[in-house]
Amino acid sequence: YDLVAGRLINVQLGDRKQAETLVGLPGGSGDLFVGDRNYGKRSNLVAMDALQAATLLRFSPQQCLLEQADGTTFAVIPWLQAQKEDGEICETEGNAVQDHKRVKVRVLALRLPAEAAERARQRVLARAKRKQQVVRPETVFLAGWVLLVSTLPASDWSARELFWLYRHRWQIELLIKQMKQFLLLVQLRSHHPETVRAALLAALVAWALQEEEGQALLRQLSSGLEAGQESLIQA
């Protein structure tokens, strides 16, 4: 989904065995892919770099091992522990290496405020208790940080700007919720994979047409306003 253009540009349907990935998606120079921790993997960074597209992804050190310039593993936790207590944002360089391909990336970390960090740690502990899992101390420590990896150049985007940009990922979450609400109206009357696929694609076409009409209506209702008058969208 192109957040700037406000339209779907590519759709892939897979079964429950297919992982979320950027590999295979269309992209090019000037495109920016924003994703949560599910997408914070070396394969996605390398795939988008090959298309000359930029990435801004949240990542977990356990799922996305990065290297230093000398080829050794970049130890994220010691790096974070060495930061000053009063520091909010820190940044360094790393490399994403996959299948002998090497992509230089920016590694950014945002220290959460004390209350927010404690809430994040409690969520980690509660989830582990619910799933009857053992939580490692490293996981609890990392819950107090937001880690991003990006290929956007520092000359154009400061670290603080990237964290603000990542916050707009929530628009993607809202979009997915809208899609899910619409798809709940679709009754699948077959268990055959191809029939289910056709029904879901048809539903997405209907959703896209509905979105197009809705946006056109908003533009129509918000046009012709006098100076200083609040638009429907702002309201």
C-alpha atoms as one frame of an Amber mdcrd trajectory, in Angstrom:
protein
   0.000   0.000   0.000   1.416   3.372  -1.042   0.732   5.717   1.884   1.553
   8.791  -0.209  -0.605   7.906  -3.216  -3.265   6.268  -1.048  -3.661   3.130
  -3.124  -2.731  -0.527  -3.379   0.189  -1.159  -5.705   0.853  -4.852  -5.121
  -1.032  -7.776  -3.601   0.288 -11.209  -2.702  -1.820 -13.932  -1.124  -0.176
 -16.809   0.672  -1.127 -19.490   3.138  -0.267 -19.560   6.827   3.121 -21.096
   6.050   4.282 -18.020   4.143   6.270 -15.548   6.234   5.930 -11.771   5.999
   8.686 -10.554   3.710   9.738  -7.707   1.433  11.547 -10.117  -0.888   9.787
 -10.213  -4.238   7.920  -6.935  -3.833   8.275  -4.269  -6.532  10.437  -1.283
  -5.673  12.883   1.205  -7.080  14.847   4.372  -6.503  12.829   6.844  -4.437
  10.754   4.169  -2.682  10.854   3.737   1.091   9.695   0.542   2.797   8.668
   0.902   6.440   8.042  -2.192   8.540   7.885  -3.557  12.080  10.043  -6.255
  13.659   8.531  -8.967  11.447  10.305  -7.329   8.514  13.544  -6.443  10.296
  15.672  -9.112   8.627  18.863  -9.095   6.588  17.169 -10.674   3.576  14.741
  -7.742   3.342  17.518  -5.156   3.637  19.562  -6.840   0.928  16.561  -7.363
  -1.388  15.450  -3.729  -1.222  18.990  -2.431  -1.616  19.296  -4.462  -4.828
  16.258  -2.549  -6.118  17.811   0.761  -4.993  14.883   1.233  -2.595  15.370
   2.515   0.953  14.275   0.751   4.132  13.334   1.790   7.658  12.689  -1.283
   9.787  12.422  -2.071  13.450  14.583  -5.049  14.338  15.575  -7.478  17.040
  19.268  -8.358  17.472  18.337 -12.050  17.723  16.507 -12.026  14.385  18.756
  -9.649  12.467  22.445 -10.279  13.121  24.549  -7.400  11.853  28.262  -7.186
  11.246  30.883  -4.531  11.872  33.196  -3.216   9.182  35.832  -5.856  10.014
  33.326  -8.691   9.563  32.830  -9.468  13.246  29.342  -9.660  14.746  27.949
  -6.347  15.919  27.082  -6.809  19.601  24.016  -4.619  20.081  23.478  -5.087
  23.828  27.048  -4.118  24.914  26.780  -1.108  22.606  23.540  -0.025  24.307
  24.936  -0.658  27.785  27.879   1.623  27.002  25.595   4.582  26.235  25.235
   7.446  28.703  22.231   7.252  31.010  21.039  10.713  29.986  21.263   9.935
  26.262  17.974   9.483  24.412  19.051   8.536  20.877  22.252   6.863  19.761
  23.420   5.786  16.318  26.196   3.777  14.736  26.962   1.940  11.504  26.642
  -1.726  10.683  26.396  -4.119   7.767  23.664  -6.534   6.726  25.267  -9.541
   5.042  23.238 -12.163   3.182  24.420 -14.597   0.493  27.778 -12.773   0.155
  25.967  -9.466  -0.426  26.834  -6.647   1.942  24.640  -3.619   2.653  25.786
  -0.732   4.825  23.078   0.317   7.288  22.456   2.824  10.043  21.670   1.314
  13.438  19.576   3.583  15.642  18.394   3.174  19.220  15.861   5.194  21.182
  15.829   4.831  24.966  12.250   4.742  26.238  11.304   6.926  29.202  11.351
   5.071  32.518   7.577   4.566  32.745   7.237   3.487  29.117  10.194   1.122
  29.465   8.663  -0.490  32.550   5.343  -0.991  30.754   7.179  -2.585  27.832
   9.037  -4.955  30.159   5.820  -5.923  31.926   4.244  -6.752  28.556   7.198
  -8.991  27.741   6.940 -10.791  31.069   3.158 -11.159  30.794   3.404 -12.584
  27.273   6.062 -15.067  28.369   3.945 -16.145  31.331   0.932 -16.615  29.090
   2.940 -18.765  26.683   4.795 -20.512  29.533   8.171 -19.358  28.238  11.364
 -18.396  30.037  12.411 -14.779  29.499  16.101 -14.084  29.081  17.570 -11.022
  30.822  18.660  -9.688  27.418  15.052  -9.660  26.227  13.923  -7.705  29.284
  16.745  -5.199  28.777  15.940  -4.683  25.100  12.290  -3.982  25.921  13.438
  -0.575  27.152  14.686   0.403  23.701  13.321   0.933  20.196  15.832  -0.345
  17.634  15.722   0.704  13.997  17.863  -0.155  11.015  17.770   1.986   7.888
  19.504   2.616   4.578  18.293   6.233   4.353  21.313   8.572   4.151  22.267
  10.565   7.232  22.798  13.612   5.016  19.052  13.725   4.316  17.535  12.202
   7.456  18.639  12.745  11.045  18.201   9.969  13.604  15.400  11.874  15.329
  13.571  12.366  12.032  13.734   8.628  11.360  12.055   7.831  14.677   9.309
  10.331  13.910   8.956   8.781  10.474   8.694   5.298  11.952   5.826   6.452
  14.171   3.747   6.892  11.011   3.903   3.113  10.609   0.754   3.165  12.726
  -1.110   4.334   9.625  -0.261   0.959   8.096  -1.708  -0.826  11.142  -4.936
   1.189  10.844  -5.143   0.319   7.164  -4.787  -3.408   7.883  -7.543  -3.173
  10.518  -9.836  -1.559   7.942  -9.102  -4.344   5.475  -9.789  -7.026   8.076
 -13.113  -5.455   9.024 -14.171  -5.455   5.374 -12.982  -9.023   4.773 -15.102
 -10.233   7.707 -18.100  -9.622   5.443 -16.763 -12.114   2.903 -18.203 -15.601
   3.266 -15.854 -18.269   1.947 -18.025 -21.104   0.642 -15.187 -23.329  -0.508
 -12.097 -24.951   0.947 -10.327 -25.229  -2.409  -7.212 -23.010  -2.341  -7.740
 -21.462  -5.782 -11.402 -20.692  -5.101 -10.517 -19.082  -1.762  -7.760 -17.098
  -3.475 -10.164 -15.807  -6.135 -12.752 -14.822  -3.516 -10.201 -12.904  -1.444
  -8.787 -11.102  -4.476 -12.307 -10.101  -5.515 -12.942  -8.812  -1.997  -9.770
  -6.723  -2.131 -10.889  -5.238  -5.452 -14.209  -4.306  -3.817 -12.356  -2.795
  -0.834 -10.110  -0.742  -3.145 -13.132   0.614  -5.041 -14.856   1.483  -1.774
 -11.732   3.287  -0.535 -11.531   5.248  -3.798 -15.139   6.394  -3.468 -14.647
   7.276   0.197 -11.594   9.426  -0.521 -13.411  11.174  -3.369 -16.302  11.958
  -1.036 -13.950  13.397   1.593 -12.303  15.637  -1.010 -15.713  16.809  -2.225
 -16.976  17.606   1.264 -13.757  19.425   2.173 -13.573  21.569  -0.953 -14.899
  25.106  -1.225 -14.160  25.985   2.387 -13.692  29.585   3.450 -10.402  30.752
   4.954 -10.018  29.556   8.534 -12.930  27.129   8.294 -12.157  23.664   9.651
 -12.288  20.942   7.037 -14.107  17.655   7.525 -10.810  15.781   7.470  -9.364
  17.997  10.231 -12.554  17.620  12.261
